[in-house]
Amino acid sequence: MAQRTVEEYKIDADGITITIRIVGSEKVVSTYELVLPDIAKATSALLDEVKHLLVVEMNLNASEIFDPHEITRLKAKFSERAAAFIEERLPEVRKQVRDYLVGMLMQEMVGLGHIEFLLSDQNIEEIVLNSSKEPVRIFHKKYGWLETSIIPQDEAQIQNYANIIARRVGRQITTLTPLLDAHLVTGDRANAVLYPISNKGHTITIRKFTRDPWTVTDFINSKTSTPRVFALIWLAMQYEMNVLISGGTGSGKTSFLNVCIPFIPPNQRIISIEDTRELQLPKYLYWCPLTTRLANAEGKGSVDMIDLLINSLRMRPDRIILGEMRKKDQAEVLFEAMHTGHSVYATVHANTVAETIQRLTSPPISISAHMLSAVDLNIVMFRDRRSGIRRSFQIGEFMVTEEEGKTVAQPNVLFRWKPTTDEMDEHATPVKFYESLNRHAGLTQTDISKDLKEKEAILSWMVKRKIRDINDVGMVVKQYYADAEAIVKAAQKNMDPKGILPKEG
């Protein structure tokens, strides 16, 4: 089947701008090509000479090379001297060519070679080096898994990359300690496994930290959910209600949680607990992110979810966010926090509201059904495995009752997604949710209906006005809490947000 260019775009890394070419057939996209200029042998020899001169002149120690806080200064220093060396030897060289050669030197000497281009591409979520016998693979936001045109030179090069990553976080990866799990200062997460534990060869997997995170505007535009549903969630978060987000692997649970967190009022202390740092919140929020840590080579120094969860209760949080609830001890502490007045948000693996109840009350979590009364709202996410689309599948509440002396939790599904029409239908009227708002916030049914309509109008206005940057969305919500009437009026009249929102800072 004939291959064709599906898309082309440019990316920049270390001052080098290159073209990315996505290649595939009519139905299957298969290759991610980096269009790099050819370097002549004489130029390669010149670069080798400049490398040697830089190493001799700079005389850097290991702590400088691998200090993550020094890397920007170090690159600038290398870049300046490398440019000077190249101009001495090639006085007629064009600036564009010089910058390209300097950038290549930076990548080879203080970076990860051509992998730096992949790290700079905002369309890539995952980068995988499986062995030196295979091309590097990436997971592209638009096209899924693709082979790249990058092939590692040999296993030594992959191990060198693993060593660079390890040293930057103060760790080691060796034959005796062949596993590495590291959180980089950029927020990216790197995992490495050396041969022979990884049978094909040394393996590195880099999960990229999103530099431009999804926002509620994006999710409404992509039909992941509706303004009506987000208005309900906003109301819940405004009045410190507890929310669980369920779904299968890759269904978008954490992404959905992330787009909802900006609904929290700005005067609340937020503590988040994650295995891998994925949440990104607006700058104005009072947020303390915590992440777990694996044990070192001697088996010491580990900090797990339960340690952080217990510790967070001593940090006077108003809101607690748990990346994923997996074990009984985590659930017990989390539900105890709910019952003692903390507002809690967490994700859990389950495919429906009913399955969420079963998952929470069955092994390995196994909490008592009566504790589910603390949960005010349950959002269930879904990913269509054929098309890849993600949707809010169900929004519901847990109805906890006593039947024949036994506590029973039943689902009340408020909204559900219809795959035949790709629309969200209102399925039932909230019961416990409205009762909680009346009891804890003194809101009548009339107040709730009015509030939901206003929030829905604000969300629709943000979509119309293309307010989608995380800090811009956050500023709208912040300004709503400062002057709700002004923001509601702006939304209803479809006013230009520039005249309403204060400038950041």
KEVEX-348255 format. One record per residue (C-alpha): z, y, x. Coordinates in steps of 0.02 Angstrom, whole numbers, plus 50000, padded with zeros to 5 digits. Each point is the difference from the previous one (the first is absolute). Layout:
N
c3, c2, c1
Z, Y, X
...
//
This chain:
505
c3, c2, c1
50000, 50000, 50000
49949, 50170, 50070
50138, 50108, 50072
50004, 50186, 49963
50111, 50151, 50033
50115, 50018, 49851
50091, 50156, 50060
50017, 50112, 50152
50138, 50122, 50044
50077, 50080, 50154
50173, 49983, 50075
50087, 50086, 50145
50119, 49926, 50128
50060, 50083, 50161
49870, 50137, 49980
49856, 49876, 49981
49899, 50005, 49840
49903, 49842, 49960
49904, 49929, 49852
50063, 49852, 49901
49867, 49894, 49917
50045, 49879, 49860
49869, 49863, 49994
49969, 49863, 49873
49882, 49919, 49876
49975, 50053, 49820
50155, 49907, 49940
50107, 49970, 50155
50061, 50131, 50124
50037, 49911, 50163
50001, 50111, 50154
50086, 50159, 50062
49899, 50069, 50146
50055, 50133, 50123
49847, 50096, 50060
50046, 50037, 50181
49883, 50074, 50132
49951, 49886, 50143
50082, 50040, 50167
49891, 49976, 50154
50064, 49900, 50149
50011, 50157, 50107
50105, 50086, 49868
50113, 49847, 49987
50025, 50005, 50189
50044, 50185, 49986
50128, 49962, 49865
50079, 49865, 50109
50014, 50126, 50142
50080, 50131, 49885
50124, 49868, 49937
50054, 49964, 50179
50019, 50185, 50038
50103, 50028, 49843
50117, 49856, 50041
50027, 50064, 50177
50021, 50183, 49955
50103, 49985, 49841
50127, 49880, 50078
50082, 49962, 49833
50142, 49879, 49979
50007, 49868, 49865
50125, 50095, 49895
49878, 50147, 49984
49851, 49891, 49959
50089, 49904, 49863
50113, 50134, 49928
49931, 50025, 49823
50059, 50181, 49998
49907, 50037, 50163
49832, 49924, 49950
49925, 50162, 49930
50050, 50102, 50152
49941, 49861, 50114
49830, 49991, 49917
49978, 50189, 50015
50047, 49992, 50185
49881, 49855, 50033
49861, 50084, 49902
50012, 50161, 50099
49994, 49914, 50170
49865, 49876, 49948
49889, 50143, 49940
50025, 50090, 50166
49954, 49843, 50101
49843, 49969, 49897
49942, 50182, 50014
50023, 49993, 50190
49885, 49850, 50011
49882, 50046, 49859
49995, 50191, 49997
49849, 50002, 49882
50078, 49885, 49871
49993, 50059, 49820
50169, 50032, 49915
49965, 49869, 49866
49966, 49866, 50131
50150, 50053, 50104
50116, 49992, 49848
49934, 49828, 49957
50032, 49934, 50176
50174, 50077, 50003
50040, 49923, 49831
49943, 49828, 50059
50113, 50016, 50152
50148, 50047, 49889
49972, 49850, 49888
49989, 49879, 50146
50145, 50070, 50103
50131, 50051, 49872
49934, 49921, 49840
49929, 49843, 49923
49816, 50023, 50046
49878, 50000, 49855
50142, 49947, 49884
50048, 50186, 50004
49846, 50037, 49893
50060, 49876, 49869
50173, 50079, 50001
49919, 50169, 49967
49897, 49941, 49850
50094, 50046, 49841
49900, 49870, 49903
50080, 49855, 50095
50162, 49918, 49943
50012, 49851, 50120
49934, 49959, 50174
50000, 49820, 50064
49962, 49933, 50174
49996, 49812, 49977
49944, 49948, 50175
49875, 50052, 50133
49874, 49877, 49925
49986, 50097, 49836
49954, 50177, 49948
50143, 50114, 49950
50019, 50000, 49811
50058, 50140, 49887
50050, 50020, 49818
49903, 50147, 49929
50066, 50091, 49846
49828, 49998, 49920
49919, 49840, 50065
50145, 49881, 50037
49997, 49886, 50153
49860, 50039, 50124
49952, 49943, 50175
49984, 50143, 50124
49881, 50019, 50146
50150, 49998, 50119
50030, 49838, 50096
50147, 49992, 50124
49948, 49970, 50181
50123, 49857, 50026
50174, 49939, 49955
50076, 50107, 50139
49938, 50158, 49913
50083, 49949, 49836
50162, 49960, 50090
49991, 50168, 50088
49985, 50087, 49831
50150, 49901, 49938
50099, 50053, 50155
49955, 50184, 49971
50059, 49990, 49819
50160, 49909, 50049
50049, 50120, 50139
49974, 50151, 49889
50138, 49935, 49887
50112, 49941, 50142
49961, 49815, 49975
49920, 49860, 50099
49877, 49864, 49954
49987, 49855, 50122
49974, 49812, 50005
50186, 49979, 49966
50001, 50130, 49860
49824, 49979, 49928
50032, 50090, 49834
50003, 50188, 49975
50029, 50099, 49842
50002, 50187, 50035
50003, 50162, 49901
49904, 50132, 50096
50045, 50185, 50000
49840, 50032, 49900
50074, 49893, 49860
49876, 49860, 50032
50069, 49823, 50011
49939, 49884, 50138
50025, 49813, 50009
49948, 49895, 50151
50004, 49812, 50033
49954, 49930, 50171
49908, 49838, 50044
50042, 49855, 49982
50107, 50045, 49848
49840, 50075, 49931
49883, 49855, 50036
49834, 50092, 50011
50064, 50133, 50119
50108, 50156, 50003
50008, 50086, 49830
50042, 50179, 49951
50013, 50064, 49821
50022, 50186, 49968
50041, 50060, 49825
49958, 50185, 49993
50118, 50126, 49924
49906, 50102, 49870
49975, 50179, 50061
49938, 50058, 49830
50102, 49904, 49872
49951, 49968, 49820
50072, 50118, 49870
50021, 49993, 49811
49837, 50099, 49983
49904, 49865, 50094
50076, 49863, 49892
49951, 50090, 49839
49824, 50032, 50065
49978, 49818, 50049
50069, 49943, 49831
50141, 49905, 50085
50110, 50074, 49863
49998, 50142, 49872
50082, 50172, 49987
50101, 49933, 49852
50075, 49860, 50105
50036, 50114, 50148
50082, 50126, 49881
50118, 49862, 49943
50041, 49954, 50180
50024, 50184, 50045
50124, 50017, 49856
50094, 49846, 50061
50011, 50064, 50178
50050, 50175, 49948
50152, 49933, 49907
50055, 49875, 50135
49946, 49840, 49912
49972, 49837, 50093
49822, 49937, 50023
49933, 49833, 50065
49818, 49978, 50049
49934, 49821, 49991
49836, 49919, 50050
49916, 49872, 50110
49956, 50017, 50184
49879, 50143, 50028
50015, 50063, 49821
50054, 50174, 50056
50187, 49995, 49964
50053, 50106, 50149
49854, 50121, 49979
50046, 50024, 49817
50182, 50029, 50047
49946, 50126, 50130
49898, 50104, 49877
50149, 50006, 49879
50136, 50052, 50123
49944, 50185, 50000
50062, 50007, 49819
50179, 50001, 50067
50082, 50173, 49992
50010, 50088, 50169
50191, 50015, 50002
50027, 49811, 50010
50042, 49900, 50157
49878, 49855, 50018
50031, 49847, 50111
49855, 49879, 50022
50014, 49826, 50077
49845, 49907, 50059
49947, 49861, 50118
49847, 50102, 50047
49992, 50187, 49976
49873, 50024, 49860
50072, 50137, 49890
49941, 50179, 50027
50084, 50136, 49900
49970, 50187, 49981
50082, 50107, 50133
50119, 50090, 49883
50093, 49842, 49945
50172, 49965, 50075
49953, 49831, 50071
50075, 49882, 50129
49884, 49851, 50037
50080, 49843, 50073
49907, 49848, 50070
50060, 49828, 50052
49997, 49939, 50180
49970, 49827, 50071
50115, 49922, 50130
49958, 50022, 50183
49955, 49859, 50121
50184, 49950, 50011
50014, 49988, 49811
50105, 50158, 49987
49981, 50170, 49918
49919, 49949, 49835
50024, 50115, 49850
49945, 49924, 49836
49978, 50061, 49821
50176, 49956, 49942
50077, 50093, 50149
49903, 50156, 49957
50030, 49982, 49813
50189, 49988, 50021
49999, 50141, 50126
49895, 50112, 49884
50140, 49998, 49872
50110, 50089, 50129
49869, 50138, 50022
50030, 50080, 49830
49827, 49966, 49930
49941, 50064, 49831
49849, 49885, 50006
49977, 49834, 50091
49827, 49927, 50030
49985, 49818, 50055
49832, 49946, 50070
50010, 49826, 49926
50139, 49900, 49917
49993, 49821, 50064
50174, 49924, 50012
50156, 49980, 49896
50112, 50105, 50112
49875, 50144, 49996
49988, 49991, 49810
50189, 49992, 49978
50028, 50157, 50105
49855, 50090, 49918
50055, 49962, 49822
50178, 50044, 50044
49934, 50169, 50060
49911, 50022, 49832
50159, 49960, 49904
50102, 50123, 50105
49886, 50145, 49958
49867, 50001, 50136
49818, 50016, 49950
49903, 49854, 50074
49814, 49961, 50024
49938, 49835, 50071
49852, 49881, 50001
50003, 49814, 49960
49869, 49862, 49993
49961, 49958, 49817
49842, 50009, 49893
50068, 50052, 49829
50155, 50083, 49926
50058, 49828, 49937
49969, 49923, 50171
50099, 50141, 50082
50152, 49953, 49894
49977, 49817, 50047
49978, 50043, 50184
50159, 50103, 50004
50107, 49873, 49908
49934, 49845, 50092
50017, 49942, 50183
49992, 50070, 50130
50058, 50165, 49921
50104, 49926, 49858
50091, 50150, 49929
50088, 49994, 49831
49895, 50051, 49850
50128, 50129, 49944
49969, 50100, 50161
49820, 50031, 49945
50065, 50126, 49873
50006, 50124, 50146
49809, 49997, 50016
49920, 50135, 49891
49816, 49973, 50036
49890, 49863, 50074
49822, 50034, 50057
49891, 49849, 50038
49849, 50021, 50116
49844, 49892, 49999
49854, 49974, 50118
49837, 49926, 49936
49950, 49873, 50134
49815, 50011, 49959
49975, 50189, 49994
50151, 50052, 50105
50056, 50132, 49873
50186, 50033, 49978
50078, 50044, 49833
50168, 50024, 49918
50000, 49837, 49903
50158, 50024, 49896
50137, 50129, 49980
50156, 49934, 49916
50188, 49996, 49983
50130, 49861, 50003
50092, 49972, 49835
50167, 49918, 50041
50091, 49919, 49852
50135, 49871, 49964
49940, 49841, 49914
50125, 49863, 49960
50120, 50062, 50133
49863, 50007, 50132
49922, 50156, 50076
49811, 50000, 49981
49870, 50123, 50068
49836, 50019, 49906
49848, 50108, 50043
49944, 50146, 49892
49823, 50044, 50058
49967, 50185, 49968
49824, 50014, 50074
49877, 49867, 50053
49830, 50004, 50083
49851, 49926, 49908
49874, 49929, 50126
49859, 49995, 49871
50003, 50189, 49977
50089, 50049, 50162
50121, 50106, 49899
50188, 50013, 49984
50062, 49969, 49822
50168, 50051, 49929
50073, 49834, 49945
50177, 50038, 49939
50122, 50144, 49981
50135, 50016, 50133
50172, 49954, 49934
50125, 49984, 50142
49907, 50132, 50103
50018, 50133, 49865
50180, 49949, 49965
50042, 50025, 50184
49918, 50173, 50003
50098, 50049, 49845
50164, 49934, 50070
49986, 50064, 50179
49896, 50160, 49978
50032, 50047, 49818
49814, 49998, 49960
49947, 49975, 49819
49840, 49911, 49951
49920, 50171, 49972
50054, 50059, 50174
49929, 49842, 50080
49831, 50015, 49911
49984, 50183, 50048
50048, 49964, 50181
49875, 49857, 50015
49858, 50108, 49931
50039, 50139, 50124
50006, 49881, 50148
49839, 49916, 49944
49917, 50172, 49991
50059, 50043, 50177
49934, 49835, 50069
49831, 50024, 49914
49993, 50178, 50068
50029, 49937, 50178
49854, 49881, 49977
49885, 50138, 49933
50050, 50119, 50139
49985, 49863, 50134
50180, 50022, 50059
50014, 49839, 50099
50080, 50030, 50171
50175, 49926, 50003
50082, 50166, 50043
49899, 50094, 49869
50047, 49874, 49866
50180, 50012, 50060
49994, 50190, 49989
49944, 49991, 49818
50147, 49887, 49957
50120, 50107, 50101
49941, 50156, 49912
50017, 49911, 49832
50185, 49973, 50034
50017, 50183, 50052
49903, 50073, 49852
49938, 49868, 49878
49935, 50128, 49876
49883, 50080, 50128
49926, 49833, 50055
49977, 49939, 49821
49915, 50163, 49954
49885, 49987, 50152
49953, 49822, 49952
49967, 50040, 49819
49889, 50149, 50047
49918, 49904, 50146
50047, 50142, 50119
49956, 50004, 50184
50150, 49922, 50092
49982, 50124, 50144
50071, 50137, 49892
50147, 49895, 49941
50063, 49900, 50147
50094, 50079, 50146
49928, 49977, 50173
50079, 49860, 50102
50143, 50059, 50110
//
